[in-house]
Amino acid sequence: MKDNIPLHVGIIMDGNGRWARKKGLPRVMGHKVGVESVRSVIRMARKIGIKYLTLYTFSSENWQRPKEEVTYLMQLLKTLLIREVDELNRQGVRIRAIGRLENLGREVLEALNYAVEKTKNNNELNLYLALSYGGRQEIVDAANRILKSGLEEVDEENFRNFLYDPDLPDVDLLIRTAGEYRISNFLLWHTAYAELYITDVLWPDFREEEFLKAIEDYSKRIRKFGKVV
């Protein structure tokens, strides 16, 4: 497996609500327990040498959830950014974010900017948080930036320069938990040739062992990119 580790892994972290419902708990408890899965995956990604990890943390569509749940998620995000940044910095993790970040609110944005600034010189693992993020929105925002730039023609490489973060490489492995077979508007540009791994495991139960299963599965695949091997 060591010879075929993905450079960039994206994860759609699904199933927090279902996990809580199965246990007769409030939905927010699923989000709270899911945080430990985030910690586990970050530790393992760093340990096995993955360089880019993007977590679908809060989608543009998630703003439509009940106000109480959105408020809890924003508070949880702010608290975790403040609480975890020192440990992530010690581990050499660089925190970055993509999305319409201006929608997050002042307090969350301040905590995020602090974490990004504090970890900016790290290079063990680039941890991207997709926040207030939508793949179509990213492409539309890039197109509008191109129009404002005055360019009349672009190719794929030029277009990438107008995405939220031009340094973010294409996704090699896209993991989705909770058994859902859809991309849900996640990194549409970057997943053109991503290998998909779907598991029925709900996100709060997705820990190191499950993550390694996904990496092991990826390592056995032959990627052709439309060519003949």
N, C-alpha and C positions, 0 to 999 in steps of 0.2 A: 504493500500500500504506500510505502514511503516514496516510491518512485512516481506516483501519480496522485499527488495531492492537489486539489483545486486551488487556484490562486485566489478566487473570489467566490464566497458562498453567500447566497441570499436566503433569508428565512422568513416565511410567512407564518407568524406565530399565532396559530388558530386553536380555539377550543377552550379558552379560559372560562367562558360563560357556561359551556356544557359541563365542564369539570365541576364547577360549583353546583350546578343544578343537580347533577348525579348524586352529590353528597348532601343535598338539602341545604346548601349554604347560599348566601347572597352572591350575586355575580362578582362583586368587587373582590371577594376572597379568591376567586380564580385568578384575577390580575395580580393579587398580592403574592400568591404562591408561585405564579408564573415567573416572578422576579428571580427566584432561585434557579429556574431553568436557564434564564438569561446568563446568570453568573456561571453556571456549569458549562454552557456552550462557549462562552468567552474564554474560560480557562482552558478548555480542551482545544479550541481553535488555535490559541497561542501555543499550546504545548506541541501540537503536531505540525506547526509551521505554516498555517494558513495566514495569508497576508492581508486579506480584505474580508470583512464580515459585515453584511448589511442586514439589519433587523427592521422589519416592517412594524414599527412601533406604534404609529398612529396615522391612519389614512385620512385623506381629505373627506372620505365618506363617513368616517367615524364621528365627525362633528354632528351628525344627524342622530346620534344615540341620545338617550335621556340625559337631561342636563345634569342630574346628580352623578351619573356615571362619568360623564365628561369631566366634571369638576374633580371627581376623585382621581381620575387618570392623570390630569394635569398636576394635581398636588403630589401624586405618587412620583411622577416624572421629575418634578422639581426636587423633591426630597432625595430621590436616588442619585440624581446628578451631584448634589451637594455631598451626600454621604459616601458615594463610591469613588469619587474622582481621585482621591489620594491613593487608594489601593490600585486603581487602574493605572495611574501615573507610575506607581512603583513597579508595576508589571510591564511597563513599556508600551502600554496601549494608547494609541492616539484616537481621540474622540472627534468625530466629524458629524455633520448633519446635513440632510438634504430635504427639500420640501418648501412649501410656502411658510417659512418660519415666522414671518411677521404676524401670523395668525395665532401664535402660541400664547401671547400675553406677556406683559412686561416681566413678571417675576420668573416665569419659566425661561424666557429668553435670556435673562440675566444669568441664571444658573447655567444654561447651556453655553453661553458665550464664555463664561468663566472656565468651564470644563474644557472647551475647545482650546482656549488660550493656554491653559495650564499644561495640556498634554501635547502641544503642537510640535514639539521636538522629538517625540517618541516614534519608533519605527518597528517595534515587535509585531504589532497588529493594528491595522487601521479599522476601527470600529465605526461604522456609519449607522446613524439612527435616521430612519425615514420618518419624518414628523410632519403632520399636516401635508402628507405626500400623496400624489396621484401621478401615475405614469403618463396619462394623457395630458394632465396639467403641465407636467415638466416639458413635454414636447411643444405644447402651445406656448408656454413661457419662452422656450428657446426660439421659436419662430418669431415671436414678438421682439426679442432681443436682436435677432438678425435684421428685422425690418428697421429697427431704430439705428442699427449700425450703418445702414446704407448699402450693405452688400446686396448685389443683385443675383448672385449665384453662389451656391455652396455645394460641397460634396460631403460624404459621410464624416470624414475627419474634421472638416471645418464645422460641421453641424455639432459635433461633440463638444467643441469649444464653447458652445452656448448653453449646454446643459447645466444643471445646478452645480455639478462639480466635474470638470473635465478630467480630473485625475482618477476618477472612479472607473476601473476597467470593466469589461463585460463580465457578466455572471457566468461562472463555469458550472456551478451546481446550485439549483434552486430547490429548497426543501419546503414542503408544506405539511403541517401537522393537522390532525383531526379529520383526515380522510376526505378533504374537499379537493376536487379536481378542477381547479381554476386558478388563474394568475391574479385576479382581483386588482387589476390596475397597478401592479407592482413592477417597477423598473422595466417598462415595456421596451425601451430602447436597448437596454443592457442584456435582456434575456433572449435575444433573437436566436441564439444557439445554445442556450443553457440546457444542461441535463436536468431532468425533473425527477424528484424523489418525493413520493407521497406516502405518508404513514398515517395509520388510524390513531396513533398515540396522540392524546390531547396535550397541548403545550405544557401545562403544569407537571406532566409526567415525563416530559422529554428532557432527559439528562444526558450525562456523558456517554453512557452505553448506547443510547438511541442515536446520538449524533455520530458516533463511530460507525454504527451500522450504515448510515447514509454515506459516509466517506468511503467505507469499504465497498459499497455498491458502486459508487462513482469510479473507484479505482479500477474496476473490472471492465468498464465500458470503453469502447473504441469510438472516438469522436472523429467524424469524417468531414463535417462542415460542407456537405454537399458534394464532396469529392469521392473518388473511388480509392479505397485502401488496398 
